[in-house]
Amino acid sequence: MGTAIARLLLLAAGVGVPLLVLRNARRRKGMRLAPVVDLERYAGRWYEIARLPNRFERHCERDVTATYTLRADGGINVLNECVREDGTYQSVSGRAWPDGSASTLKVQFFWPFTGDYWIIDLDPGYRWALVGEPGRDNLWVLSRSPHMEEKQLARILRTAAAEGFDVSRVIRTPQTQRMGSRLTIS
């Protein structure tokens, strides 16, 4: 029995270590970021136009928004909202703070866990943003308005693809502006 467990552990290490090395190598590959981000201009409401599927939004069906409010301490209050498959409204509050530059932020919804929020590309007029993270597992296309021209979205997704994101998996976010009944996650 002990030998079988040892073999399983060796097999897991033999498979897991190379996968971990590949994942870390992918994380280390440089990513172009928005050169200048004025967080005061970035603050406000953003509508999610498209995203890579992720566990945080697995129940969000439509009307996904993120609202950023500057804090006196230089941080940012974050309010993410959506309408779930069952028609209920869901929200979650968190905070964010610059992590070396205004283009790279850390975000936290549940202590002690943090995530990366990298602003990869940003319209000079702050009308849209492309946001991801160094592992390239999460990606969002955000807009100040609930809808975006297809040509613009295609350009933004080409930028994401050039930065190593698998845009073939991107899903569109319906924006109907009809909110469901309230369900708040604190």
N, C-alpha and C positions, 0 to 999 in steps of 0.2 A: 504493500500500500504506500509506504513512504517513497519508494522508487517511482511509482506512478505519479505521485504529487510532484516530486522533483522534476520529472520529465515535463509535466504540464507547466511548471514554473519556468523551466528553460525554454520551452516552446513559446510561452507568452513573452518572455524577455526577447527571444529571437525575432518575434514578429513585432512586438511593441516598440522596442528600441529603434529599429530602422524607421518606423512610422513616426515616432517622436522626433527623430533627427530630421526627417523630411519636412515635417510640420514646422519645426523651428527654423529650418533653412528658408522655408517660404515666408515666415514671419520676418526674417532678417533682410529679405530682399527689399531694397529701397522702394518707397512709394512717393510719388510726387504729391505734394500737398498744396492747398491754396496758399499763395505766398503772403497775403495780408488778410487778416480777419479782424474786423472791428466788432468786438462782442456786443457793444451797445447797439450797433446796426443789426447784428445777427439776432438779438433778442426779439421776442414776439412770437406770433403763431406761425407754424409751418404745417402744410398739408402733405401727407405722405402720398406720393404719386406711384411709387413702385418700391419693391424691396426684395431681397433674398429671403426665402422662408427662414424663420428663426423660432426658437422655442418661446421667446418672450411674447410673441404676437400670434401664437398658434391658434388662438380662439378669436382673434380680431378679423372680422369679415369686411368691414367697410368704415368709412369716415374716420380714418386714423389721423390724428394730429399730435403735434408736439408744441408745447408753449414754453418758451425760455424767458425767465425774468431775472435780471441782474440783481445781485445781492450787494449790500454795503461792504461785505468783506472781500469782494472781488470774485466770489463764486456765482453760481447760477442755480436758480430753482428750476426744476424740470417737471412739467406735467404732461404725461402721455395719456391720450384718450382714444377710445375706439368704440365701435358698436360690434358686439359679438354675434356669432351665428344665430343665437336664440333671440336676438333683438335687444338685449340689454346693453346698457352703456357701461363701459369699464374705464377706470382711470387708475393711474399709479403715479405717485409723486416721488421725486428723487432730487439729487443735487449733482452739479458738475463743477469742475474747476480746471483752469488751464494746467497743462502738464508739459511745461517747457516752452510752449508757444500758444497763441490763441487758436492755431490750427489743430492742435492736439489737446484734447480734453480727457479727463477721467470722469466717469459718470458712476453714480452709486444710487441704487434703488433700495437695496437691502444690505445693511451692515453685516459683515465686514467686506462684502464682495464689491469689487469695482470692475468696470469695463473701459475699454478704449473707445473714444469717439473722435475720429479723425476727419476733418473737413478737407476732402480731397480736391474739390473744385467748387467754385463759388462765383455766381454771376456778379459782375461789377456793381450792379444795381441791387444786389441782395434779393433777386426775384426767385432764384432757385439755388439749391446746394446739393452736392454729391457727398455723402458721408459714408465712411466705412471704418474698418479697423485693420491693424497690421496682419492678422491671420487670414484676412480676406473671406471670412465666413459670414460676416454681416455687412449689408449694404443697403443704403436708403437713398432714394431720390426724393428731395423735398422741394416744395414750392410755396410761395406766399399766397397763391391762389389755388383753389381746389382742382383745377384742370391745367394741363400743359399740352402744347402743340406736339403732335407726334414727331415732327422733325427735330424739335428741341430735345425730346426724350431720347430719340435715337442717337443724337450727338453726345448726350451725357453718358449713355450706356456704352458708346464706343470708347469714351475716356475710361470708364470703369474696366472694360475689357483690356485696354492697354495697360492698366495697372494690375492685372492679374486676377480679376474677379470673374467668376463663371456666370456671365450674364444670361446664359441659356436657361438658368433656373429662376430668373427674376419673375416675380408676379406683380401684376398691376393691382392697385388699391382703389376700389370704387369709392368715389366721393359723392354722396347723395345729399349731404347736409341734413339728413333726418336722424336725429339722435334718439336712441332707445331709452328704456327705463333705467334708472340709476343703479350702478354697482360700483362702489369705490373700494380700491385696494389701498390700504395705508401701509 
